[in-house]
Amino acid sequence: MTEPALAPRNAYHGVFAVWGVALVAAVVLGIVLPEADRVPWLLVAFGIIVLLSFAVQLFYAQVEGFIVRLSASVVGALVVMGLISVGFGIAALIPAF
């Protein structure tokens, strides 16, 4: 007697998790670091996010749609971190009172 196959995990949860990590990382780095140090550290954080994207998608172990999910993770994280950095850049232009 064979056992029924379990339903596969939804691998798109990993995409949203990576986006959340990118959001948190960009906000924390933007708040903690001075203006001159933000861009280099955001680049380092993005490199770590790319590696995290690979790790998360390899954890799900689903071959179908791997490239789509990985690219969605990386491009989404890039957009999230880019929008946060634009916000901090605009905030840096406003003089402090």
N, C-alpha and C positions, 0 to 999 in steps of 0.2 A: 504494500500500500504506500503510495507516495503522499508526501505532505504538500499542501497547497503553498504556492509561492507567496511570500509576503509582498504587500504593496511597497513599491520603492518610495524612498523619502523624496520629498519635494526639494529639489536642488536649488530652486530660486529663493528659498529662505536664506541661503548662504550669500546670495547677491545682496539682499537687503541688509544682512548683518555686516557685510563689508562696507556698504554705504554708511551705515550707522557708525562704524569705527572711524571712517574717514571724517565724518561730521564732528565727532567728539575730538579727534586728534587735531583737526584744523582749528576748532574753537579754543581748545586748551592751549595750543601753541600760539595762537593769536593773542590770547589774554596774558600768558605768562612771559613771553619773550618781548624784548624791545623791538622797535620797528626795524632796525638795521639787521636783526638776526632772523626775522620771520621767513623770508624767502628761502634761504638755504635749508632751514629746518623743515619747512613744508615740503621741499624736494626730497629730503631724507625720509620724512613720514610717508610720502607718496610711494617711494621705493619699497618701504616696508608693507604698505597696503597692497602693492602688486604681488609681493611674495605671499602675503596673507590670502589674496584671492586664489593663487595657485593651491595653497594648502587646503583652503576650504573646499574648493571644487574637487580636489583629489580625495578628500575625506568622503565626499558623497559617492564616489566611485561609480558614476554613471557616464558611459561613453557618449551616448546620444546627447547632442547639444552642448558638449563641453566647451567648444570654442565660443559659442554664442553666450553661454553663461559667464565664461571668463572675461570676454570682451565687455559684456554688460557690467560686470563688477568693476573692471578697471576704468572704463569710460565714465561710468556713473560716479565713481570715487573722484575721478579727475574733475568732473563738472561740480560736484559738491565742494571739493576743496578749492576749486577756482572761484566759485561764487562767494565762499566765506572769505577768501583772501581779497577779493574785490571789495567786499564790505569793509574789511579792515583797512584797505588802501584808501577808500573814500573817507573813512573815519579819521585817518591820519592827516587828511587834507584840511579837516575842520580844526581851526585853532582852539586850543584849550583855554578855558576861562579861569 
